[in-house]
Amino acid sequence: MGIKIYYGIAFISIGLLLYFINKKFYNYAFLLTLILGCFNIIEIFYLNIALNIGPISFNVVFIALAVITFIVDDDFLQLLFPKENK
């Protein structure tokens, strides 16, 4: 296990604490965790399944997690893209 997995554990732990303390900041922490994970900066799984396109590396596990989150969690989408009141 490398340093990336320890960073991933730290981000997940911070997100878990924020979930119980302040849900608004939890959403931002979760979004940051997803972004860092998608670009293969942090890891949460001991196997690294990455898609390399030139010098940029994408983590397939985080991309799948992001897609599932955006499909299932409507509140998270409302936070990112609020609807205008008419």
Residue pairs with C-beta under 8 A, 6 or more apart in sequence:
1 46
2 43
4 40
4 41
4 42
4 43
5 42
5 43
5 44
5 46
7 36
7 41
7 42
7 43
8 33
8 37
8 42
8 43
8 44
9 44
11 29
11 32
11 33
11 36
11 42
12 33
12 44
14 29
15 26
15 29
15 30
15 33
18 25
18 26
18 29
19 26
24 79
27 76
27 79
30 69
30 76
31 80
33 42
34 62
34 65
34 66
34 69
36 42
37 43
37 44
37 59
37 61
37 62
37 65
38 58
38 59
38 62
38 63
38 66
39 56
39 57
39 58
39 59
40 48
40 50
40 57
40 58
40 59
43 59
44 61
44 62
45 61
48 59
49 59
49 60
49 61
50 57
50 58
50 59
50 60
51 57
51 58
51 59
51 60
52 58
69 76
70 76
70 77
